[in-house]
């Protein structure tokens, strides 16, 4: 037979083996598809590798369930709500497990109140984030606020008057206490003077009595002398 006339790869100097090539005992060394880490189940072969049929464990899109699927198969969808993912508004996604990004237009109902807390309404979260002043006070609210302000003002005046009354009573009490302290001080001073007199009166009276007796004796002597002279 005539030899093979096909061009050989660069660097190859061996003749073409033709169709009578022997069976290769090495494993398949072809590149695996993206995402597959398993080796080809066939030995060295011509053509493309068969699809990988090994079962692998993968998380679903919402990351709640673990699914057993064939390698390179599309990630499965579970029947759970996509509550694992938190939206930008803080609420959880309300859709079933899905591969795409969650819709940020949250439809969860949010309760809003007017500034005075009397009126309550519910709106979708997306509308609350896009609009301002959805709930405002009405005329009834304003009347109630006016009455509340009047009552508060009255209570404040009563409190101030009560404090003034207590302050005046405290001042009067302090004045009475000062007067009592002055009276007690005078009585104490008198008692102190009387106590000093009682303590030292004997010491003072004895010299005085001696002097008086001496003067009396002297006068009696002078009287007797004058009688003798006469």
VMD Tcl script that draws the C-alpha trace (Angstrom):
set ca {
  {0.00 0.00 0.00}
  {1.03 3.53 -0.54}
  {1.99 5.50 2.54}
  {-0.11 8.28 4.04}
  {0.36 11.53 2.18}
  {-1.00 13.81 4.97}
  {1.28 16.38 6.48}
  {2.71 15.42 9.88}
  {2.56 17.80 12.82}
  {5.56 20.05 13.32}
  {8.34 18.18 15.03}
  {6.94 14.70 14.33}
  {9.32 12.44 12.33}
  {7.41 9.16 12.72}
  {5.42 7.77 9.82}
  {1.66 7.71 9.97}
  {0.34 4.58 11.65}
  {-2.66 4.51 9.36}
  {-5.85 2.79 10.34}
  {-4.10 -0.10 11.97}
  {-3.10 1.95 15.02}
  {-2.83 -0.22 18.15}
  {-4.97 0.18 21.25}
  {-3.53 2.91 23.61}
  {-3.47 1.88 27.24}
  {-3.19 5.42 28.59}
  {-6.15 7.33 29.92}
  {-7.86 10.19 28.11}
  {-5.77 13.34 28.40}
  {-8.09 15.72 26.62}
  {-9.12 18.97 28.30}
  {-12.27 18.76 30.39}
  {-15.19 21.15 29.84}
  {-15.36 24.26 32.00}
  {-16.74 23.47 35.42}
  {-15.99 19.72 35.32}
  {-13.15 18.43 37.49}
  {-13.75 14.72 36.87}
  {-11.57 12.68 34.48}
  {-13.02 11.20 31.33}
  {-14.34 7.68 31.90}
  {-12.92 6.38 28.57}
  {-9.32 5.46 27.75}
  {-7.47 7.23 24.97}
  {-9.99 7.66 22.16}
  {-10.83 9.56 18.98}
  {-13.41 12.33 18.92}
  {-15.04 14.26 21.78}
  {-15.42 12.99 25.32}
  {-18.89 11.83 26.38}
  {-20.84 14.04 28.86}
  {-19.90 13.59 32.51}
  {-22.63 11.62 34.30}
  {-21.27 11.77 37.84}
  {-23.72 13.05 40.44}
  {-22.54 16.07 42.45}
  {-24.01 18.01 45.35}
  {-24.70 21.68 44.64}
  {-26.54 24.47 46.36}
  {-29.66 25.83 44.71}
  {-29.93 29.52 43.76}
  {-31.36 30.58 47.11}
  {-28.63 28.65 48.97}
  {-31.18 26.92 51.23}
  {-31.31 23.42 49.71}
  {-28.60 21.02 48.54}
  {-29.47 19.23 45.28}
  {-27.87 16.10 43.74}
  {-27.56 16.67 39.98}
  {-25.38 15.53 37.11}
  {-22.10 17.33 36.68}
  {-22.41 20.33 34.31}
  {-26.19 20.29 34.61}
  {-27.98 23.56 35.21}
  {-28.29 24.32 38.90}
  {-31.70 23.21 40.09}
  {-34.50 25.24 41.60}
  {-36.00 24.32 44.95}
  {-39.52 25.17 46.15}
  {-38.40 27.51 48.92}
  {-38.91 31.23 48.97}
  {-35.83 33.25 48.14}
  {-35.81 34.54 51.72}
  {-32.09 33.95 52.09}
  {-31.29 37.12 50.14}
  {-31.85 40.50 51.76}
  {-32.93 43.33 49.47}
  {-31.57 46.83 49.60}
  {-34.56 47.98 51.68}
  {-33.86 45.38 54.36}
  {-36.73 43.01 53.51}
  {-36.35 39.49 52.15}
  {-37.09 38.41 48.59}
  {-40.63 36.99 48.31}
  {-40.13 34.98 45.08}
  {-39.43 31.26 44.81}
  {-35.87 30.13 44.23}
  {-34.72 31.65 40.93}
  {-31.41 32.04 39.03}
  {-31.65 35.75 38.18}
  {-31.00 38.72 40.45}
  {-33.77 39.59 42.87}
  {-36.14 42.38 41.90}
  {-35.38 45.39 44.09}
  {-38.92 46.80 43.76}
  {-40.05 45.37 47.10}
  {-43.81 44.87 47.39}
  {-43.97 44.23 51.11}
  {-46.53 46.39 52.90}
  {-45.12 49.00 55.27}
  {-47.11 50.84 57.94}
  {-46.72 54.61 58.09}
  {-48.10 57.16 60.56}
  {-48.68 60.88 60.34}
  {-46.44 63.13 62.46}
  {-48.88 63.09 65.42}
  {-49.27 59.27 65.17}
  {-53.08 59.40 64.79}
  {-53.48 58.40 61.13}
  {-52.09 54.99 60.08}
  {-51.81 53.72 56.50}
  {-50.02 50.94 54.61}
  {-48.02 51.30 51.37}
  {-45.70 49.09 49.31}
  {-42.10 49.38 50.38}
  {-40.99 50.54 46.93}
  {-43.42 53.47 47.06}
  {-42.33 54.42 50.57}
  {-38.73 54.63 49.38}
  {-39.56 56.70 46.28}
  {-42.14 59.15 47.67}
  {-42.13 61.55 50.62}
  {-44.90 62.65 53.00}
  {-47.33 59.87 52.12}
  {-49.24 60.37 55.38}
  {-49.88 63.91 56.65}
  {-51.96 65.31 59.49}
  {-55.50 66.50 58.75}
  {-57.69 69.13 60.42}
  {-58.67 66.77 63.24}
  {-55.01 66.19 63.99}
  {-54.37 69.93 64.12}
  {-57.28 70.50 66.53}
  {-56.04 67.74 68.81}
  {-52.52 69.17 68.71}
  {-53.86 72.61 69.64}
  {-55.79 71.20 72.61}
  {-52.75 69.23 73.71}
  {-50.61 72.38 73.56}
  {-53.17 74.28 75.67}
  {-53.33 71.53 78.28}
  {-49.55 71.36 78.40}
  {-49.32 75.13 78.85}
  {-51.88 75.02 81.69}
  {-50.00 72.23 83.44}
  {-46.79 74.22 83.10}
  {-48.35 77.32 84.69}
  {-49.80 75.26 87.55}
  {-46.42 73.70 88.14}
  {-44.72 77.13 88.19}
  {-47.30 78.54 90.64}
  {-46.92 75.52 92.86}
  {-43.15 75.99 92.90}
  {-43.53 79.68 93.80}
  {-45.88 78.75 96.65}
  {-43.45 76.20 98.00}
  {-40.62 78.72 97.73}
  {-42.60 81.36 99.67}
  {-43.49 78.83 102.38}
  {-39.85 77.83 102.64}
  {-38.75 81.45 103.04}
  {-41.35 82.04 105.77}
  {-40.23 78.90 107.58}
  {-36.58 79.98 107.44}
  {-37.49 83.41 108.85}
  {-39.36 81.80 111.76}
  {-36.39 79.58 112.41}
  {-34.03 82.57 112.47}
  {-36.32 84.39 114.97}
  {-36.36 81.37 117.25}
  {-32.59 81.10 117.10}
  {-32.21 84.77 118.13}
  {-34.57 84.30 121.11}
  {-32.74 81.20 122.18}
  {-29.45 83.08 121.92}
  {-30.69 85.89 124.23}
  {-32.00 83.44 126.82}
  {-28.69 81.62 126.67}
  {-26.76 84.86 127.18}
  {-28.92 85.79 130.24}
  {-28.51 82.32 131.67}
  {-24.78 82.55 131.07}
  {-24.55 85.91 132.91}
  {-26.61 84.58 135.84}
  {-24.46 81.51 136.00}
  {-21.27 83.59 136.18}
  {-22.77 85.73 138.99}
  {-23.79 82.72 141.04}
  {-20.39 81.18 140.52}
  {-18.30 84.25 141.60}
  {-20.63 86.15 143.96}
  {-19.12 84.68 147.17}
  {-15.63 85.59 146.07}
  {-16.74 89.15 145.36}
  {-18.91 89.66 148.47}
  {-16.36 88.50 151.05}
  {-13.80 91.30 150.40}
  {-16.60 93.86 150.23}
  {-18.05 92.71 153.55}
  {-14.59 92.88 155.12}
  {-14.10 96.41 153.94}
  {-17.55 97.42 155.23}
  {-16.82 95.88 158.66}
  {-13.50 97.70 158.83}
  {-15.14 101.02 157.99}
  {-17.87 100.39 160.59}
  {-15.28 99.60 163.27}
  {-13.34 102.69 162.40}
  {-16.44 104.87 162.66}
  {-17.33 103.37 166.05}
  {-13.80 104.08 167.30}
  {-13.93 107.68 166.15}
  {-17.32 108.14 167.83}
  {-16.01 106.81 171.15}
  {-13.00 109.11 170.99}
  {-15.15 112.16 170.44}
  {-17.34 111.28 173.43}
  {-14.30 111.04 175.69}
  {-13.02 114.40 174.56}
  {-16.34 116.07 175.26}
}
mol new
graphics top color blue
foreach p $ca { graphics top sphere $p radius 0.5 }
foreach p [lrange $ca 0 end-1] q [lrange $ca 1 end] { graphics top cylinder $p $q radius 0.2 }
display resetview
